[in-house]
Amino acid sequence: MHIVSLSLSLSLSLSLSRYFIDHVFLFLEACRADPRRKTEKFLAKPVKAFGWAARDSSGHLSPFKFSRRATREKDVTFKVLYYGICHSDFHNVQNERRITSYPVVPGHEIVGVITKVGTKVTKFTIGDKVGVECMVGSCCSCANCKDNLENYFPKMILSYGAKYYNGTTTYGGYSNIMISDEHFVIKIPDNLPLDGDGPLLCVGITVYSPLKYHGLNKAGMHLGIVGLGGLGHMVVKIAKVDGIIDTVFVVHALLLLIGLLKTNGKLVMKHWGSAIGGIKETQEKMDFAAKHNIVTDIEVIPVDYVNIAMERLLKANVKYRFVINIANSLKPI
């Protein structure tokens, strides 16, 4: 009896020690990756949430309860009102890239209204209209991050399906609330409608960044677009260029496109070029959209239509972006 008791005590002690060591390791790793976290409470209480998730590679989405990471002093919490469906959501819920961990709550075109701010938040207040794009974390100290290119940080933390500094899983916008460090939150100007604005966090910056980088955003030039879908239609709204921007993400002939170029024209392979954009540039794109009254062409749907929408998306049967009305259709579980 004493031997059994000793064995159980030893096992429990080892388990507790392992738990403690694992969390200390995660804390130290978090501090190393982002020094701002050194002064924060590491083991705070998680926040309950609900949304829609895929449980396996069938990609079928259904109601799901989960917990978001605990809020910190530099975090904002916002109520999700709309989120756009990106084609990459389809790839990820079906694990086409072989990197998906289930259950997965997709969504990186997330917009809503702030309901809570941390004690050290300086950029936002309760009631602000905001959005979160494809990333929610980076080191904020490497050369890329210091150059406002957080999207090129090798260990960039994605909005969903990734591991945060404290070891918790990131969940996307197909849900009722979102929590993010204020650095990775985009302020949405008041004159932009939230439903047509969400996709700007993905398709908008995805085409705005290379157009700007390659100097193709000047007036009086000519543009050819390959693929007039979610990305392509946004190029039409933004660009006045002399070249071709290719948004097609499948194998296709290039010689014909090259033959269409003028001397010294440019062919930009979008899906093999920029990776979205840094936070500063994404905010710049949002302000640009507000100034020129640019929004995405959308079809607004309820959340329980999402699986049908995914099927239609695969057939390119949408002009040009599905947006889910979370505020009026997501029901508590």
N, C-alpha and C positions, 0 to 999 in steps of 0.2 A: 504493500500500500504506500509506504514511504517512497519506494522507488518510482512508482507511478506518479505520485504527487511531485517528486523532484523533477521527473521528466517533463511533466506538464508545465511546471514553473519555469524550467529551463527553456522549453519551447516558446512559452509566452514571452519570456525575457528577450530571447533572440528575435522574435517577431517584432516586439516593440522597439528593440534596438535597430533592427533593419528599417522599420518605419521612420524612426527618428533620423537615422543616417541618410536615408533616401531624401527626406524633406530638407535636411540641412544641405545636402548636395545640390538639390534643386534651387534652394535659396541662394547659395553661393554662385551657382551658374547664372541665375537671374541677375545677381549683382554684377557679375563679370560682363554679361551681355549688355546690361543697361544699368549704369551706376545710380540712376534716379530711384531705383527700387530699394536701395540700402536702408532708407529711413522709414519704409512702409511696413505695416503689419503683414506678415507673409501668410499666416494661416487664418485669414478672416473667413467669414461665413459666405458660402456660395449663394448665388441668387437663383431662385426657381424661375423657370421659363417653360414655354411650350411652343410648338410649331409643327412643321411637317418634315419628316425624315425618310430616307431610303435605308432599309435594313440589309439589303443584299444587292448583288449585281443585276437583278432584274430592273433596278432603278425605280421601282414603284414607290411613290411617296404616300405617306399616311400620317395621321396625328401622332405626336411624340412629345413626351415630357422629358425635360433635362434640366441641368443646372449650368448656369454661366459662372465664370470665375468671379470671385469676390471683387467688389469695387474698391478702388484705391484713391488716394488723394488727388491724382492727376487724371482721373477717369470721368467720363460723362456717361450717363445712362439715358437712352432715348426710346420712346415708344415708336415702334416701327409702324408706318402707315402704308407704305408701298414698297414693293421691291420688283426689280426687273428680272426676267428670266434670260440668262445668257446661254448661248450654245454650249459653253464650257460646263455649265451645270449638268447638262445631259451627259457629257463625256464622263464627268466625275461620279455621278450617281450610278452609272453603269460600269464604273471602274475600267474604262477603256484605256486609261493611261497606267493602269496597274499600280496605283499609289493610294487608292481610296481605302480608308478604314471605316468600317460601319459600326454603329449607325452614323449617317452623315446628314447634317442639315445644311443644304446648299444656300447660295445667295450672296452675291457681292455687289449688288446695285441697290443699296439699302438706304432708305430715306425716312425721316420721321421728325418728331419734336422732342427736345430735351425735357426730361422730367426730374433729373437729379444731376448735380455736379459735385465733384470732390472739393475738399477744402483748399487745394492749391491750383484749381482750374482758373485760368486767367483769360482764355479766349472766348468762352461761351457762358451763357446764362440760361436759366430755366425758361422754356418757351421758344428758344431758337430753333429754326429749321436747319437740319443738318443731314449729312449723309456719310456713309462709310463705303469705301471701294474695296479693292481686292486684297489689301494688306492692313494688318492691325499691329504690326510690330517690326522693329529693326533695331540695330545697335545704337543708332543715332550718334555714332562717334567715328566710324571709319571714313575713308576718303569719299566713297560714294554718298554716304548719308550726309556728310558735311557739305557736299556739293548738291544737296537737295535731290539726290537720286536714290532714295530709299528702296525703290523698286529693283535696283541692281545689287542690293546687299545679298550676298550668297545665302544667308540664312533668314531671309525675309519671312515673317510669319504671316501666312495667308489668313483671310477672313474666315475660312472654314476648312476643316479637315487637317489642321496642323496642330502642333503642340505649342502652347504658350510658355512663357518663362517659368511658371510655377508647375508645369507638367500637365495642366488641364488641357482638354481638347477645345479647339475653337469651333464654334457653330455659326453658320451664316444667317442670312436675313429672312429665311422662310420661318419667321418666328414673331413673337409678340414684342420682345425688347432686344436691344443691342447695347453692349457695353464696350467702350474703347478708350484708350489713352487719348487725350485731347489732341495730341500731335497728329493723330491719324484720322481726325474728324474734319470733314469739309463743311464750311458754312454755305448754306444755300440762300442766295438773295431772295428777298421777299417777292419780287415780281415774277419769279419762275414757279410754275405749277409743279407740285411735288410728284404727281403721277408721271408726267412727261420728262421729269428732271432726273429720276433715278438712273436710267440707262446712260446718262452723260458721265456717270462715274466709271463706266467701263467703255462703251463704244465711243463716247465723246473724247475722252482723254487718249484712247488707243489710236485714234486717227489724228487728233490735234497735235500730239507730241511729235510724230515723224514729219508732219507737214511743216511744223515750226523748225525742227532740227535741220531739215533739208532745204530750208528757205523757200518752200513752196506755198507760202501764205501771202504772196504779194498780188496786188490787184493788176488786172490787164493781162493775165497769162491764161493758158489753156490747160484743161484737165481731162484725162481719161480714167475711168473707174472700172476695174474688173471686179464684178460681184456687187450688185446693187441690193444688198440686204441690210442687216442691222448696222454694219460698219459702213458700207458703201453709201447708204442714203445720208449718213451723217457727214461724209466727206462733201457731198453735194451742198449741204447747208453751210459748211465751214469754208471750203477752199476756193481759191481763185489761183490756179497754178498752171505751169507749163510742164507737163509730165504725165506719168501714169502712176496711180496707186493701186496695187493689187491686193485685194482683201480675201482672195479665195484660198481656203485652207485644205486643198486637195492637190494631187499631182495634176499639172496641166501644162500645156505648151507655152513657152516663153518667147520663142523666136518671132512669132507673129506680133507679140506686144512690143518687142524691141524694134521691130520694123516700123511701128507706128510713131516712134519717137522722132522729134526734130533733133537736129544736131545739138549736142550738149544737153538734151533733155534727160530727165531722170525717171527711172523705174524703181519704185519703192515696194519691196516685198513686205507687206505689213506684218504678216504672221511670223516672219523670220527677222523682223527688225526690232522696234521698241517693245518693251514689256510694260504696258500701261504707261504710267508716268509717276514722277515723284509727287509728294504732297503739295509742294509749292506750285508746281505746274498744273496739278489737278484743280487747285483753287483758282489759278489764273484762267483755266479753261471754263470753270463755272462762272466766273465774273464776266468772261468774254461772252458766254451764252446769254447771260442776263442783259448785257449791253446791247446785243444784237437780236434779242428775243428768239434764241434758238432752243428748241426742245425736240425730243425724239418723237417720231410718228409711232403711235402705240395702239394696242388693243387691250383695254382693261378687262380683267377677268377676276372671278372669285377664286379663293384658294382651292376649293374642291374641284376646280376645273384643271388643276395643274398637270395631272397625268395626261389628259387629252391634249393640253397645250404642248407638252413635251413631244407627243406623237406628231402634232402639226408642225412643230419647229423642225423636226427631223425631215419633214417633207417640204420645208421652206414655205409653209402655208401660213404666213403672217406678214403683214406690212405695218411696221417692220420689227416691232418688238412687243412681246407680251409683258404686261405689268400687272401684278397681282394686288388687288385692293385688300390689304390686310385689315385696315381699320373697320371695314364693313363686312368682312367674311370669315376672319379667323375666330373660331369659337374656343373658349377655355375647355381643357380636357378634364 
